[in-house]
Amino acid sequence: MSVTISVEGVSKSFGQTKAVDDVSFEVEKGRIFGLLGPNGAGKTTTIRMINYITLQDEGEITINGQQVSPKTQKMIGYMPEERGLYKKMKVGEQLMYLAQLKGMNKNDAREKIKYWLHRFNAYDWHSKVVGELSKGMSQKIQFIATIVHNPEIYIFDEPFSGLDPINSELLKEIIIELKEQGSTILFSTHRMEQVEQMCDDICLFNNGKVVLTGNLRQIKKDFGKNTVLIEFQGDGGFLDELDDVRINNRSTNFAEIRILNGLNSQEILRKAMEKAEIHKFQLVEPSLNEIFISTVGEDNIKKQQEAELS
Ligand SMILES: Nc1ncnc2c1ncn2[C@@H]1O[C@H](COP(=O)(O)OP(=O)(O)OP(=O)(O)O)[C@@H](O)[C@H]1O
């Protein structure tokens, strides 16, 4: 596997804030890589450094083996978090302007713009002024502007924010298509279900550091099958009586239970059956949401303990 993006020992501070702290990870060619982490964890700063917009204080970032520079910037289709379209221009004119800026000739650009506007069910907006678009609509136009020149690497900062479920699904489909055509994709998100469905590899940030990185399937395997999905009818009070578990996604007749230590799943089943009618009881790999919460939670507890000791 060849490495497309390499981030090695990278740090960045803004005044007293260490936004990114000794971060390393690699994005392999032809894969979809997810950057995850709570608000303020350092995702956007890292993305901006890969795009040579912010310069790192320490460490090395390479794209296809070359240090980041204006040249590597051109290899990347980048959709920033803050969307930057010209509000007074018409959609079609704007896309044409941006495509030509990225080196496309007019005929190719016209054809591609037409194709993508149709794909996004947005062809009717061709003559609409950008300032009149809704948030989701302008998000789609910005996405088209990012991909229209067909670069080999795509970086999307929060691509799903502001999109309804139908458009999120469409965007997901298109990102997977880009991968199937051989492109390399890195995106940041808070939407765990999108990551589970799309990403080959992930990197989880917390407080500027990488707390977990690797192949998503392997990470899930390593976490072990110690999560129970339970569907029941009746009194859910038994859930409050379980020790050494963490309960996620609880509702009136469903819960995802993470077994922390000691207790075995049969004990949970026995206690549940005393109080409720069980419709489903399944031992599964943890969801990414569970992995996110437990890894970030444990990291924050460790940090707090270190702070108290010092
Ligand atoms: N230009 C800047 N000046 C000062 N501080 C900054 C700047 N950019 C980022 N930071 C700080 O760096 C830290 C990391 O921010 P960053 O935007 O990279 O996080 P993020 O993981 O993308 O968060 P979110 O999920 O909320 O978008 C935060 O504490 C933020 O306040």
Ligand as a Chemical Component Dictionary entry (heavy atoms), coordinates in Angstrom:
data_LIG
# 
_chem_comp.id                   LIG 
_chem_comp.type                 NON-POLYMER 
_chem_comp.pdbx_formal_charge   0 
_chem_comp.three_letter_code    LIG 
# 
loop_
_chem_comp_atom.comp_id 
_chem_comp_atom.atom_id 
_chem_comp_atom.alt_atom_id 
_chem_comp_atom.type_symbol 
_chem_comp_atom.charge 
_chem_comp_atom.model_Cartn_x 
_chem_comp_atom.model_Cartn_y 
_chem_comp_atom.model_Cartn_z 
_chem_comp_atom.pdbx_ordinal 
LIG N1  N1  N 0 -6.579  30.593 14.567 1  
LIG C1  C1  C 0 -6.669  30.191 15.828 2  
LIG N2  N2  N 0 -6.304  31.014 16.842 3  
LIG C2  C2  C 0 -6.368  30.595 18.138 4  
LIG N3  N3  N 0 -6.792  29.382 18.510 5  
LIG C3  C3  C 0 -7.160  28.527 17.564 6  
LIG C4  C4  C 0 -7.132  28.883 16.172 7  
LIG N4  N4  N 0 -7.561  27.809 15.449 8  
LIG C5  C5  C 0 -7.856  26.853 16.346 9  
LIG N5  N5  N 0 -7.623  27.265 17.614 10 
LIG C6  C6  C 0 -7.788  26.466 18.852 11 
LIG O1  O1  O 0 -7.181  25.215 18.621 12 
LIG C7  C7  C 0 -7.944  24.149 19.219 13 
LIG C8  C8  C 0 -8.306  23.131 18.125 14 
LIG O2  O2  O 0 -9.260  23.711 17.243 15 
LIG P1  P1  P 0 -9.763  22.985 15.908 16 
LIG O3  O3  O 0 -10.599 23.966 15.170 17 
LIG O4  O4  O 0 -8.600  22.406 15.210 18 
LIG O5  O5  O 0 -10.661 21.808 16.511 19 
LIG P2  P2  P 0 -11.697 20.836 15.799 20 
LIG O6  O6  O 0 -11.350 19.457 16.266 21 
LIG O7  O7  O 0 -11.729 21.065 14.335 22 
LIG O8  O8  O 0 -13.074 21.276 16.463 23 
LIG P3  P3  P 0 -14.609 21.256 15.905 24 
LIG O9  O9  O 0 -15.045 19.829 15.911 25 
LIG O10 O10 O 0 -15.330 22.068 16.932 26 
LIG O11 O11 O 0 -14.604 21.889 14.541 27 
LIG C9  C9  C 0 -9.131  24.839 19.877 28 
LIG O12 O12 O 0 -8.808  25.024 21.242 29 
LIG C10 C10 C 0 -9.242  26.170 19.148 30 
LIG O13 O13 O 0 -9.795  27.149 19.996 31 
# 
loop_
_chem_comp_bond.comp_id 
_chem_comp_bond.atom_id_1 
_chem_comp_bond.atom_id_2 
_chem_comp_bond.value_order 
_chem_comp_bond.pdbx_ordinal 
LIG N1  C1  SING 1  
LIG C1  N2  SING 2  
LIG C1  C4  DOUB 3  
LIG N2  C2  DOUB 4  
LIG C2  N3  SING 5  
LIG N3  C3  DOUB 6  
LIG C3  C4  SING 7  
LIG C3  N5  SING 8  
LIG C4  N4  SING 9  
LIG N4  C5  DOUB 10 
LIG C5  N5  SING 11 
LIG N5  C6  SING 12 
LIG C6  O1  SING 13 
LIG C6  C10 SING 14 
LIG O1  C7  SING 15 
LIG C7  C8  SING 16 
LIG C7  C9  SING 17 
LIG C8  O2  SING 18 
LIG O2  P1  SING 19 
LIG P1  O3  DOUB 20 
LIG P1  O4  SING 21 
LIG P1  O5  SING 22 
LIG O5  P2  SING 23 
LIG P2  O6  DOUB 24 
LIG P2  O7  SING 25 
LIG P2  O8  SING 26 
LIG O8  P3  SING 27 
LIG P3  O9  DOUB 28 
LIG P3  O10 SING 29 
LIG P3  O11 SING 30 
LIG C9  O12 SING 31 
LIG C9  C10 SING 32 
LIG C10 O13 SING 33 
# 
